[in-house]
Amino acid sequence: MNIDFVFKIAAIGIIVAVLNQLLIRSGREEQAMMTTLAGLIVVLMMIIGQISVLFDTIKDLFAL
């Protein structure tokens, strides 16, 4: 895992936080919640890909 991956997750977090605040201040709490959930799902999907790579590396390391 390189530092670009961490920066991508941080950028998504910042964008979601800004959108969340804008939507809450405009009275759209439901859309703000959906935006937050969408950001969380995107980040989790990115992390699942990295966990898969980790398991493949461990499998190759121990020759399983």
C-alpha positions as CSV (number, residue, x, y, z in Angstrom):
1,M,0.0,0.0,0.0
2,N,1.4,3.3,-1.0
3,I,0.8,6.8,0.2
4,D,-1.4,7.6,-2.8
5,F,-4.0,5.3,-1.4
6,V,-4.1,7.1,1.9
7,F,-4.4,10.4,0.1
8,K,-7.4,9.1,-2.0
9,I,-9.2,8.1,1.2
10,A,-8.5,11.4,2.8
11,A,-9.7,13.3,-0.3
12,I,-12.9,11.3,-0.3
13,G,-13.4,12.1,3.4
14,I,-12.9,15.8,2.9
15,I,-15.3,15.9,-0.1
16,V,-17.9,14.0,1.8
17,A,-17.6,16.2,4.9
18,V,-18.0,19.4,2.9
19,L,-21.0,18.0,1.0
20,N,-22.5,16.8,4.2
21,Q,-22.2,20.3,5.8
22,L,-23.6,22.0,2.8
23,L,-26.6,19.7,2.6
24,I,-27.3,19.9,6.3
25,R,-27.2,23.7,6.3
26,S,-29.6,23.8,3.3
27,G,-32.1,21.6,5.3
28,R,-31.5,18.4,3.4
29,E,-30.6,16.0,6.2
30,E,-31.7,12.9,4.3
31,Q,-29.4,13.6,1.3
32,A,-26.6,14.4,3.7
33,M,-26.9,11.0,5.3
34,M,-27.1,9.3,1.9
35,T,-23.9,11.2,0.8
36,T,-22.1,10.1,4.0
37,L,-23.2,6.5,3.4
38,A,-22.1,6.6,-0.2
39,G,-18.7,7.9,0.8
40,L,-18.3,5.2,3.4
41,I,-19.3,2.5,0.9
42,V,-16.8,3.8,-1.6
43,V,-13.9,3.8,0.9
44,L,-14.9,0.3,2.2
45,M,-14.8,-1.1,-1.4
46,M,-11.3,0.4,-1.8
47,I,-10.2,-1.1,1.4
48,I,-11.6,-4.5,0.5
49,G,-9.5,-4.5,-2.6
50,Q,-6.4,-3.9,-0.5
51,I,-7.3,-6.6,2.0
52,S,-7.6,-9.0,-0.9
53,V,-4.1,-8.1,-2.0
54,L,-2.8,-8.6,1.6
55,F,-4.3,-12.1,1.8
56,D,-2.8,-13.0,-1.6
57,T,0.6,-11.8,-0.4
58,I,0.4,-13.8,2.9
59,K,-0.7,-16.8,0.9
60,D,2.3,-16.5,-1.4
61,L,4.6,-15.8,1.5
62,F,3.7,-19.0,3.3
63,A,3.2,-21.0,0.1
64,L,-0.3,-22.1,1.1
